[in-house]
Amino acid sequence: MTLPRTYLLPSDVQVVKERLWKGEETQEEIATAFYTTQATVSRIYRGYQWPDVPWPNGDAGAMPASRVGEIFEARRTGVPIPGQTAVAGHSALAETVAAKVIAERKERSDKALKSAGKAPPTQKVRKRKTAATAWDTIPWKDVVTQAPENRLVKRGEKDEALKQAICTIFAGLPVSQWDTEPVEVLVEGMYKRITS
């Protein structure tokens, strides 16, 4: 028996929400797997349909904004989506710091866009070369003054792209974390993004 295109069972909706939560597939791919439309998956995502079926974290309604931000920033910056397996060699602490920085950056970016009269980005991710412009940065001279012996700072003296990456990542962190492995991973990721 073939079900109508938009008819889903609660067990199907639970799986749809789990797949949306992972952030590995587009809404279109999920819709195709369940023989429904992208619009139906979008309504589930936004909490307009099946709001009573809980998300993997137990919340009801629309996908929590914090998770949307994590997925969006992870896709935009190339960092693993929090809750997924990290790249080999990266510690759990690196994932934790990355998730925190990503959430803070998204919040700042959204505030900057709203104050400029623009809407925050939607779930659909487009690669933009100017994505980092809404982020706060710390002036290079302040970085050098506060951490002259930092290994990244010494390397940054010779490389403008690395300077930009350092100033962007360091802006959201306390000075005490600048010398940690997770921050180095974030700076390297930002550097790759800037130079690509």
HELIX and SHEET records of a PDB file:
HELIX    1   1 PRO A   10  LYS A   22  1                                  13    
HELIX    2   2 GLN A   27  ALA A   33  1                                   7    
HELIX    3   3 GLN A   38  ARG A   46  1                                   9    
HELIX    4   4 ALA A   65  THR A   77  1                                  13    
HELIX    5   5 ALA A   92  SER A  115  1                                  24    
HELIX    6   6 ALA A  131  ALA A  134  5                                   4    
HELIX    7   7 TRP A  140  GLN A  146  1                                   7    
HELIX    8   8 ARG A  151  GLY A  156  1                                   6    
HELIX    9   9 GLU A  160  PHE A  170  1                                  11    
HELIX   10  10 VAL A  175  GLN A  177  5                                   3    
HELIX   11  11 GLU A  181  THR A  195  1                                  15    
END                                                                             
